[in-house]
């Protein structure tokens, strides 16, 4: 599916593997414009989101549909992750490219 080892580890919530891969300079994105932070936020992996932010992940990065980590976390009801991202400076006014009412 075009995913890196880091994206797969994030998706499955393997924090130790994520940390190891980050130390080795793993690529944080996939072929669909998603990055590790967006995936972790959407899955609700709070500890991994913290780890990625501490490693310098960019809160403003969006995927091909305009989704940021904050949008992904909000979509899937991950309130603790939404709160963390907002505390770290995520832009709550950013909008994606999808409209369900058009």
C-alpha positions in Angstrom: 0.0 0.0 0.0 3.0 2.3 -0.1 3.5 2.4 3.6 6.9 2.6 5.3 8.0 0.5 8.2 7.4 3.6 10.5 3.8 4.0 9.2 3.1 0.3 9.8 4.6 0.5 13.4 2.5 3.6 14.1 -0.7 2.0 12.7 -0.2 -1.0 15.0 0.7 1.1 18.1 4.2 -0.3 18.5 5.8 2.6 20.4 9.1 0.9 21.0 9.5 0.1 17.3 8.5 3.6 16.3 11.1 5.0 18.7 13.8 2.7 17.2 12.9 3.6 13.6 12.9 7.3 14.4 16.4 7.0 15.9 17.5 5.4 12.6 16.0 8.2 10.5 12.9 6.5 9.2 10.7 8.2 6.6 7.6 9.5 8.3 5.4 9.6 5.2 3.7 7.3 2.7 2.6 7.5 -0.9 -0.8 9.0 0.0 0.6 12.1 1.8 -0.2 10.7 5.2 2.6 11.0 7.8 3.2 9.1 11.0 1.6 11.9 13.1 -1.6 11.9 11.1 -1.8 8.1 11.3 -1.0 8.0 15.1 -3.5 10.8 15.8 -6.3 9.1 13.9 -5.7 5.8 15.6 -5.6 7.5 19.0 -2.0 6.4 19.9 -1.4 9.2 22.4 2.1 8.0 23.4 3.2 7.8 19.8 1.8 11.2 19.0 3.9 12.6 21.9 6.9 10.7 20.7 6.5 12.1 17.2 6.0 15.6 18.4 9.1 15.4 20.6 11.0 14.2 17.5 9.9 17.3 15.6 6.8 16.2 13.7 5.1 19.2 12.0 1.5 19.8 13.3 0.6 21.7 10.1 1.5 19.0 7.7 -1.6 17.8 5.7 -2.2 14.7 3.6 -3.5 14.7 0.0 -7.1 15.4 1.2 -5.9 18.3 3.4 -6.3 16.3 6.7 -3.9 17.3 9.5 -3.3 15.2 12.6 -5.9 17.3 14.4 -8.6 16.6 11.8 -7.8 12.9 11.9 -8.0 12.7 15.7 -11.2 14.8 15.7 -12.8 12.6 13.0 -12.3 9.4 15.0 -13.2 10.9 18.4 -9.8 10.7 19.9 -10.4 13.5 22.5 -7.2 13.0 24.5 -5.1 13.3 21.3 -7.2 16.3 20.1 -6.4 18.0 23.5 -2.7 17.2 23.2 -2.5 18.5 19.7 -4.3 21.7 20.6 -1.9 22.2 23.6 1.0 21.8 21.2 -0.3 24.5 18.9 -2.4 22.7 16.2 -4.6 25.1 14.2 -8.2 24.4 15.0 -9.4 26.5 12.1 -7.6 24.5 9.4 -10.0 22.9 7.0 -9.5 19.9 4.7 -10.5 19.6 1.0 -13.6 17.3 1.7 -17.1 18.6 1.9 -19.9 16.1 2.7 -22.6 18.6 1.8 -21.7 19.5 -1.8 
